[in-house]
Amino acid sequence: MTQHNFAYKAILKSDDRSTITSLIAYQAPGDQRLRAVIWSVPRQQWIYAPNIAAPILYDDQEQDRGRPVDRQTAEQISRDILHTELPAESTLTELSDEGERNGWGYGPPRT
């Protein structure tokens, strides 16, 4: 896939829109499929999961659950709120490539 920059969206708690619970790093270049890496709260890891991210990104009823942020803000949210590091864009691309190859719409299988 052609390299495109990622966009970022902070995910807000469904019953408290002032609380950030996760982050999505995504690419939706032109007519190609959504590629999205999300911070999985239950797994405490970054996973390729476009089917989880899509409603927050595109469903009108879920639009208020996400807030666009720039890369610098996403890095700060990762450190200060999620207590992890936001992967480099090259790593996000690798996670997306692996997820697409394996058909992981909802993240990799649990081991």
C-alpha positions in Angstrom: 0.0 0.0 0.0 1.2 3.5 -0.7 2.4 5.2 2.4 -0.1 7.8 3.8 0.1 9.6 7.1 -2.1 8.4 9.9 -4.9 10.5 11.4 -5.7 10.2 15.1 -8.9 10.3 17.1 -9.3 10.2 20.8 -12.1 7.9 21.9 -14.3 9.3 24.7 -16.1 7.3 27.3 -19.7 6.6 26.2 -21.3 7.9 29.5 -18.8 10.7 30.2 -17.6 12.6 27.1 -14.9 14.4 29.1 -13.0 11.2 29.7 -10.6 9.7 27.1 -10.5 5.9 27.1 -8.6 5.0 24.0 -7.0 6.2 20.7 -7.4 5.3 17.0 -4.7 5.8 14.5 -6.2 5.4 11.0 -5.8 5.7 7.3 -8.6 5.9 4.8 -6.9 6.8 1.6 -9.3 7.5 -1.3 -11.2 4.4 -2.4 -9.1 2.0 -0.3 -10.3 0.2 2.8 -10.0 1.7 6.3 -6.9 0.8 8.1 -7.1 1.4 11.8 -5.0 0.6 14.8 -6.7 1.0 18.2 -5.6 0.9 21.8 -7.4 -2.1 23.2 -8.3 -1.4 26.8 -9.0 -5.1 27.6 -5.8 -6.3 26.0 -3.7 -3.4 27.0 -2.0 -3.3 23.6 -2.3 -1.7 20.1 -4.3 -3.9 17.7 -5.4 -3.7 14.1 -9.2 -3.4 14.4 -10.9 -1.4 11.6 -14.3 -3.0 12.3 -14.1 -1.6 15.9 -12.9 1.8 14.8 -15.3 2.3 11.8 -18.4 3.2 13.8 -16.6 5.8 15.9 -15.1 7.3 12.8 -18.1 7.1 10.4 -21.4 6.4 12.2 -23.4 9.6 12.7 -24.8 8.2 16.0 -21.2 7.6 17.3 -19.6 10.8 16.1 -19.6 12.4 19.6 -17.5 9.5 20.9 -14.4 10.6 19.1 -12.3 13.8 19.0 -9.7 14.4 16.2 -6.3 15.1 17.6 -2.9 15.7 16.0 0.1 13.3 16.4 1.7 15.3 19.2 -1.6 15.3 21.2 -2.1 11.6 20.5 1.4 10.9 21.9 0.6 12.9 25.0 -2.7 11.1 25.5 -0.9 7.8 25.1 1.7 8.6 27.7 -0.4 10.5 30.2 -3.8 8.8 30.0 -3.3 5.3 28.5 0.2 4.8 30.1 1.7 3.5 26.9 3.7 4.8 23.9 2.0 5.6 20.7 3.8 3.4 18.0 5.8 5.2 15.3 3.9 5.5 12.0 6.1 2.9 10.5 5.0 0.5 13.2 1.4 1.4 12.7 1.9 0.6 9.0 3.4 -2.8 9.9 0.5 -3.6 12.3 -2.0 -2.6 9.6 -0.2 -4.7 6.9 -0.2 -7.7 9.3 -3.8 -7.2 10.2 -4.9 -7.0 6.6 -2.9 -10.1 5.6 -4.6 -12.1 8.4 -8.1 -10.6 8.0 -8.2 -9.3 11.6 -11.2 -6.9 11.4 -11.6 -7.1 15.2 -8.0 -7.5 16.2 -5.7 -10.6 16.3 -7.0 -13.8 17.9 -6.5 -14.0 21.6 -3.8 -16.5 22.6 
